[in-house]
Amino acid sequence: MIDLILEEKLDELDPLRHLRNDDDAQLADVVPAQPPSIHNQLVELSFSSDESALLPNPVVIKLVVDASPGCGGIAWPAGEVLAAYIARRGSWKGKNVLELGSGTGLVGLVAGKLGARACITDQAPLIEIMARNVSMNDLTAFVTVAELNWGEPIPQDIPRPDVLLAADCVYFEPAFPLLVKTLADLVIDDTTEVLFCYKKRRKADKRFFTLLKKEFTWTEVDDNPARDAYSREAISLLRLSRKHSRLSCRTVTSRCR
Ligand SMILES: C[S@@+](CC[C@H](N)C(=O)[O-])C[C@H]1O[C@@H](n2cnc3c(N)ncnc32)[C@H](O)[C@@H]1O
């Protein structure tokens, strides 16, 4: 309890400290090292795909990373784990994919490379870097970029997703109820698959799951051979299911570009 109180005090002083001070260095196999002062750098990430299908293998993504528009401007560990899983599943042709808190757009870009129609979303400061990454990977025909602020009404022109993705989005406590609201607004029944990749960093994260439990149940994705490796780094890949089906209520606020 004392630990939790101390952590909360430190969080008040520096809300993003737990994103920086863990032992991500051990993740070197999964995640390239990323110094904190990244400005307008280009990285290339590659993910193994389904060897049996006529798909790009590996899936190679060029990514502009830049920490100046916010923490989402670089690629985070759970994002890389989710991107690797998306690539391993093979073709995404014909699927409507929506990603929340996309940051650089990495996960949605991998889905786009494999044939999905993906809409990658984040807050306004990240729009430019996402758009640059879409163009740089020649994915403008497959991947659109939109502003989507958690907790706000879902823009009407954001298509209802077959698959909803979110990676490394549990890190800032005031945003916990907003993210749960957006997940619940977007998923009205089990026709939408929700893949939620999460890195546990602190005890307060459990408050997110207390809120999430009101709207969703979840199970660990178990068809991922990399599971042991990322579990050791406190990363979980979850599939969420809606507890209560309901009708959606949407309000137009912005356009998907
Ligand atoms: C730690 S980063 C993860 C980025 C990316 N998914 C990845 O794994 O590399 C969290 C992302 O959530 C976004 N985010 C935080 N609060 C948000 C909000 N209220 N509405 C929309 N996006 C938000 C941030 O801008 C950031 O891009």
The ligand as an SDF file (V2000), in Angstrom:
LIG
                    3D

 27 29  0  0  0  0  0  0  0  0999 V2000
    2.9630    4.6600  -25.2570 C   0  0  0  0  0  0  0  0  0  0  0  0
    2.2840    5.2960  -26.7400 S   0  0  0  0  0  0  0  0  0  0  0  0
    2.0560    3.8190  -27.7260 C   0  0  0  0  0  0  0  0  0  0  0  0
    2.0840    4.1150  -29.2010 C   0  0  0  0  0  0  0  0  0  0  0  0
    1.9630    2.9150  -30.1210 C   0  0  0  0  0  0  0  0  0  0  0  0
    0.6720    2.2550  -29.9520 N   0  0  0  0  0  0  0  0  0  0  0  0
    3.0800    1.9270  -29.8850 C   0  0  0  0  0  0  0  0  0  0  0  0
    2.8320    0.8680  -29.2900 O   0  0  0  0  0  0  0  0  0  0  0  0
    4.1980    2.2180  -30.2780 O   0  0  0  0  0  0  0  0  0  0  0  0
    0.5660    5.6680  -26.3050 C   0  0  0  0  0  0  0  0  0  0  0  0
   -0.2260    6.3600  -27.3950 C   0  0  0  0  0  0  0  0  0  0  0  0
   -1.5320    6.6500  -26.9240 O   0  0  0  0  0  0  0  0  0  0  0  0
   -1.9000    7.9380  -27.3830 C   0  0  0  0  0  0  0  0  0  0  0  0
   -2.9070    8.5340  -26.4790 N   0  0  0  0  0  0  0  0  0  0  0  0
   -2.7610    8.8650  -25.1790 C   0  0  0  0  0  0  0  0  0  0  0  0
   -3.8630    9.4260  -24.6940 N   0  0  0  0  0  0  0  0  0  0  0  0
   -4.7540    9.4670  -25.7160 C   0  0  0  0  0  0  0  0  0  0  0  0
   -6.0920    9.9580  -25.8440 C   0  0  0  0  0  0  0  0  0  0  0  0
   -6.7280   10.5280  -24.8050 N   0  0  0  0  0  0  0  0  0  0  0  0
   -6.7060    9.8430  -27.0360 N   0  0  0  0  0  0  0  0  0  0  0  0
   -6.0630    9.2630  -28.0840 C   0  0  0  0  0  0  0  0  0  0  0  0
   -4.7950    8.7760  -28.0370 N   0  0  0  0  0  0  0  0  0  0  0  0
   -4.1390    8.8930  -26.8600 C   0  0  0  0  0  0  0  0  0  0  0  0
   -0.6000    8.7160  -27.3250 C   0  0  0  0  0  0  0  0  0  0  0  0
   -0.6290    9.8890  -28.1370 O   0  0  0  0  0  0  0  0  0  0  0  0
    0.3890    7.6780  -27.8130 C   0  0  0  0  0  0  0  0  0  0  0  0
    0.5410    7.7030  -29.2060 O   0  0  0  0  0  0  0  0  0  0  0  0
  1  2  1  0
  2  3  1  0
  2 10  1  0
  3  4  1  0
  4  5  1  0
  5  6  1  0
  5  7  1  0
  7  8  2  0
  7  9  1  0
 10 11  1  0
 11 12  1  0
 11 26  1  0
 12 13  1  0
 13 14  1  0
 13 24  1  0
 14 15  1  0
 14 23  1  0
 15 16  2  0
 16 17  1  0
 17 18  1  0
 17 23  2  0
 18 19  1  0
 18 20  2  0
 20 21  1  0
 21 22  2  0
 22 23  1  0
 24 25  1  0
 24 26  1  0
 26 27  1  0
M  CHG  2   2   1   9  -1
M  END
$$$$
